[in-house]
Each structure stands twice: as structure tokens, then as C-alpha cells.
Amino acid sequence: MSHENAALVINQFMEVFEGTGCEPRVWDPERIAIIFDHRVPAESSKTATNQRKVREFVGAQRITKFHDIRGDLGGICHQVLPENGYVRPGAVIVGTDSHTTSHGALGAFAFGIGATEMASVWTLGAALNVEVPATIKIVVTGAFPRHVGPKDLILSLIARLTANGATFRVLEFHGDTIRRMPMSGRLTLCNMAVEAGATSGCVPADQETMRYLRNEAGVREQVDLVIPDLDAVYERVLEISVAGLEPQVACPHTVDNVKPVTAVEGTKIDQIVIGSCTNGRLDDLEAAARVLRGRKVSHSVRMLVFPASGRIYRQALEKGFINDLVCAGAVVMNPGCGPCLGVHQGALGDQETALSTTNRNFKGRMGNPTGSVYLCSPAVAAASALTGVITDPRKGI
């Protein structure tokens, strides 16, 4: 999988064939997916030209899993792949994006690689030397309290492990909490596994995996529910109960700088962002709409919402969530990465502060190195949009 950076992969791919006299052909056009999501629609002539270059390559190579800038089939790559049935348990998924770890939510081994490595994959299909990482087993038990969910769980886990505590490891999620968790929450966990340094995150395949593949991704072929061996060896086992977990907030400028929402309540916010490959799914939009329904966003903040895919956007329209958000004062944007990087939409002004459901809060992440980004769940973001300051959603705002 690649997104707009496929333009760079193409350059590397063409170099492989220079001077060989061979026609440049990818090894299997059916197993390559390219999705435009980082800069959609194009914000500059340079981006538009690169996108045209990719379109021409896709046509010449007969790549079928191409998702252009469309309202029906487009969206963020880490949502488009699973919802279209491209990810299966036991598969190896590589992507030119660090959050490719997301796809481990369906029991795959998924990880990010560079453009040169991807050019090798396009050429040969099996051109990667991958040393098998050790695995940390995360056993999660208990029921989430009200207004607490998977985003709070992964933030608290990153705080416990630290930003490099799982470097060159796989985080494998187990326990009754995970078994009850819908695919959207599992995607959130695996998406942010990389923020603890992990090579990949993984949820062993189960009935929820099968439900998602059959009912939401439309997969009809036989699916093998790959699970760990009974004698699987783990480097460490961490046990977590979510029964007493509070809403969590990652404070500037590192993802592991995590505090309970009560510790940062009252912090002034200029921009609220709900969406991304972490929290732009239907239940995320529903959580925000539930808080905002019949209320108004504070005049001191601007609120940006971007669904993770065109399919989710349509579902949110049908269920009335988009209407709730717009009537409250939010600006609903096209599906895509939007303000997450801040290079295309939603950049911060000098010294401004954002509260976001995205996955990174490094300096400059939202387009301005003088800005500050706090990370949170959709419930915290929506409650804070009403007040203009970081707010605990449990207090009935």
C-alpha cells in the first residue's frame, strides 16, 4: 500500500529497470493498493502533477486497487484497506506509512516500510529481509466506564511503555475487553502501537474479525482465523484493567506525555479536530454527535471534523450525525488526512493550541512548530468544543 508517496516509489521502481532492456512491470498488480488521502483535493500544482503521475502509472500497470479522490470510494488508506476487504488474518501487509500497523486489527502482520523497500516489493513481491520481532502480550480486562474507550486505553498503554518501550516489538492484544471490542476500537489500538515504537500491533482473529469481514468489508471467500499457537512465547505480559480508567490526554510534545483529563482541565484551546485514521470512524463521529446534539460549539474555537472514508461519511449522513455536528458549528471536511499533518488543511497559527483525536503531537505536526497539540478521544474533544477549554466529558457538559 502507498498513498501520494507512490510518486516517490515510482521513481525508485523505474530505476530498478534502467539499463536492463526490460519493460518495467510490477510483480502482481492485484496485490498493490494505492490510495490518495494526504493531500485531497490537491493543494498545489506540484501535488496535482504527482497525483497525475500516479494515475498514469496505475493505468499503465493495470493496478485495480486504486482509490482516487472520490466521494464514494475514497478516504484514508488505513480505513480504505480494511473496509474494502483487502486485509485478511494471517496476511503480511506493508505500506509506505508508519501507521500501517493499523491493519493488525484484523489479525495481519502489518508494518511500515520506505519507498526504496516498496519499489523492491513492487518489483519482486518478496524482496524484504524481515527479522521476526519479539512480542509483548497485552491482556486487557474489565468494562470501560462511561466516556472512556479504546483511545484512552492506548494512550495509557503508551504512557506505561514510553515512546520507545516497544521498539522492534509486536504488541498483541488479548483479554475479555478486546474480545468485546468492535473493529473500530481495535483499529485505534493497532494504529497507535507504533507510537510506543512497535513494529506492529495485532489482535488475534476471532468472531468480530469474521463479522467485520463478512458484514462490512463484503468478503465472501473462505477466511482462516489465524491465532497464536498454544505454546507461543512472549517477551513480556502486561495486564491492564480498564474498569477504573479515566479519559486520557497526551500533552505536548510527545505522545507518551499522558495525563488524566482532570490534570489538564481548563487549558485553552483554539482548534478542535475530530477524525483521522485513529478516530474518524462511524462510532467516533457518533460519540461526538451525541455530546454536541442540540448544543453549540464555543465561539472561541473552530472545530474541524473529517470522516475516515467516503463510506463513513455517507453512513454518518444517513444516521444524522453530520447534521448534528454542522448544526453545532463544526466544519465537516472531505474524507482524508486533513489537519493531522497541517500541510494541507487546518494548520495552526503561531502559538495556537489544538485538541485532536489524531495520533501524533510532535512540534510542527499540525503545520506550525510554535503550536501545541493535545491528543484525546472524540468524547473529550466534543466536550471541550462546547467550552473552549479542555473539559472532562463525564461532568455532563
Residue, then its C-alpha position, 0 to 999 in steps of 0.5 A: m500500500s502507498h498513498e501520494n508517496a507512490a510518486l516517490v516509489i515510482n521513481q525508485f521502481m523505474e530505476v530498478f529497470e534502467g539499463t536492463g532492456c526490460e519493460p518495467r512491470v510490477w510483480d502482481p498488480e492485484r496485490i498493490a493498493i494505492i490510495f490518495d488521502h494526504r493531500v485531497p483535493a490537491e493543494s498545489s500544482k506540484t501535488a496535482t502533477n504527482q497525483r497525475k503521475v500516479r494515475e498514469f502509472v496505475g493505468a499503465q500497470r493495470i493496478t485495480k486497487f486504486h482509490d482516487i479522490r472520490g466521494d464514494l470510494g475514497g478516504i484514508c488508506h488505513q480505513v480504505l484497506p480494511e473496509n474494502g476487504y483487502v486485509r485478511p488474518g494471517a496476511v503480511i501487509v506493508g505500506t509506505d506509512s508508519h501507521t500501517t500497523s493499523h491493519g493488525a486489527l484484523g489479525a495481519f502482520a502489518f508494518g511500515i516500510g520506505a519507498t526504496e523497500m516498496a519499489s523492491v516489493w513492487t518489483l519482486g513481491a518478496a524482496l524484504n529481509v524481515e527479522v521476526p520481532a519479539t512480542i509483548k502480550i497485552v491482556v486487557t480486562g474489565a468494562f470501560p466506564r462511561h466516556v472512556g474507550p479504546k483511545d484512552l486505553i492506548l494512550s495509557l498503554i503508551a504512557r506505561l511503555t514510553a515512546n520507545g518501550a516497544t521498539f522492534r516489538v509486536l504488541e498483541f492484544h488479548g483479554d475479555t475487553i478486546r474480545r468485546m471490542p468492535m473493529s473500530g476500537r481495535l483499529t485505534l489500538c493497532n494504529m497507535a502501537v507504533e507510537a510506543g515504537a512497535t513494529s506492529g500491533c495485532v489482535p488475534a482473529d476471532q468472531e468480530t474479525m469474521r463479522y467485520l469481514r463478512n458484514e462490512a468489508g463484503v468478503r465472501e471467500q473462505v477466511d482462516l482465523v489465524i491465532p497464536d499457537l498454544d505454546a507461543v512465547y512472549e517477551r513480556v505480559l502486561e495486564i491492564s484493567v480498564a474498569g477504573l480508567e479515566p479519559q486520557v490526554a497526551c500533552p505536548h510534545t510527545v505522545d507518551n506525555v499522558k495525563p488524566v483529563t482532570a490534570v489538564e482541565g481548563t487549558k485553552i484551546d483554539q482548534i478542535v479536530i475530530g477524525s483521522c485514521t485513529n478516530g474518524r470512524l462511524d462510532d467516533l463521529e457518533a460519540a461526538a454527535r451525541v455530546l454536541r446534539g442540540r448544543k453549540v460549539s464555543h465561539s472561541v474555537r473552530m472545530l474541524v471534523f473529517p470522516a475516515s472514508g467516503r463510506i463513513y461519511r455517507q453512513a454518518l449522513e444517513k444516521g444524522f450525525i453530520n447534521d448534528l455536528v454542522c448544526a453545532g458549528a463544526v466544519v465537516m471536511n472531505p474524507g482524508c488526512g486533513p489537519c493531522l499533518g497541517v500541510h494541507q488543511g487546518a494548520l495552526g497559527d503561531q502559538e495556537t493550541a489544538l485538541s485532536t483525536t489524531n495520533r501524533n503531537f510532535k512540534g510542527r505536526m499540525g503545520n506550525p512548530t510554535g503550536s501545541v497539540y493535545l491528543c484525546s478521544p472524540a468524547v473529550a474533544a466534543a466536550s471541550a468544543l462546547t467550552g473552549v477549554i479542555t473539559d472532562p466529558r463525564k461532568g455532563i457538559 
